[in-house]
Amino acid sequence: MNHTKKVDEFMSKLEHPLKAELEAVRSIIVNANPKIEEDIKWGGPSFFYKEELATFNPRIKNYVALIFHKGELINVKSDFLEQASKGKVYAKFYSMDQATANKELIEKMVNAWIELMDK
């Protein structure tokens, strides 16, 4: 269940200066692996497989904020990813160029999460 109707409805109503970038990253996530599901949680599109993987925070307007809830468990390293408290990892997209340039990184994060959850 990649693009759920509930998330599509949320996105259709969302007013965000980087909405196209948010949609692009969302598409990367849901197309990275068919096991990933999405819903609206914590005020934004959220992605999960067995446990919560990541959530967008659309209240932040100057960039697209993607929070990997247990990002430190995902063994993917990149200068683009920012370590945060409580094991979280942030990805911040300021432009469409950053969204497309980090497609493989986001796909790696998603697939590493699936692998971890399937162990």
N, C-alpha and C positions, 0 to 999 in steps of 0.2 A: 504494500500500500504506500506508494511513493508520494504522490501529491494528493493529500487528503482534501476533501471538500471544505472542511473546517479551516484549514490553513489557507486554502485558496480564497475563502471568504474574508478571512482576516487580512490577507495581503491586498485584496481589492479595496479595502477601506483604509489601509495604512497610508498615512501621510508622512513621508520621510524624504529628506533631500537626496538620499542615496538609495532610494527604493530599487532602482534597476540593479545596483551592485548587490543589494540584499537578495534579490531574486536570483541573480547569477550564482551566488554562493549557495543559496538554498538548492538550486538545481544541481550543482556539483555534489552536494551532500547526498541528496536522495537518489542520484543516479550512480553514485560510487559503489553501491552494493544493494541488491534487492531486499536484503534483510532489514535495512534501516526503515523505521517508521517515523512519522512526524505527527505532532499535535500542537495545540497552543497550551503553553504552560509558563508560569511566571511572567505573563504579559507579552509573550512573543513566541514565534515558531520554535519548537523544541524537537530534538531528534533523539531516538532511543533504539536500543536493541538489548533486550533483557533488563538493562538499566539505562538511566539517563546518560546520554553521550554529550550533547551540546545544546545550547539555547542562544538565540539572538536576543539582544537587549535593544529594542527599537526606541526606547526612551532617550538613548544617546543619539544625538543628531549629527555630530560632526564627523562620524565614521560609523561603519557597520561593525558592531561589536558581537563577536561570536565567542561564547564562553564554553570551553570544554570542562565539564564539571569535575572529572577525575583525570584531567589531562596528564598529570605526572605518571599515571599508570600506563599511558600509551607511550611506547618506546620510539617516539619520532622526535628528532631534534631539528630545530631550524632557528635561525636568527629572527625570522618573522614572528615566531610564537613567543609570547611573553608569559613567564612564570608568575603566578599570583598566589595568594594565601590559600590555605586549606586544600592544596593539591590541584587547584584550578590552573588552566592555561588559557590565555586570551589570544585571539586572532583579531586584528584590527585592520579593516579594509577602508582606505580613504579614497579609492578610485576603482574604476572598472579594470584599469591596467593591473592593479594589485590583485583583484579578484581572479583575473585570468592567469596571471603569472604564478599564482599559488594554487592552481587547480590540482596539480599532482600532490602537493603537500596535504591539502584537505582530503583528497582521496586516500592517501596513506593513513591519515588519522582515522578516518572512518573504517577502513579495512583492518587496521591494527586493533581497533576497538572490537570489531566482530570476532577477530581471532582470539583476543583476550577473553571475551565472553563465552566463546565456544570451548575453552579449555576445560 
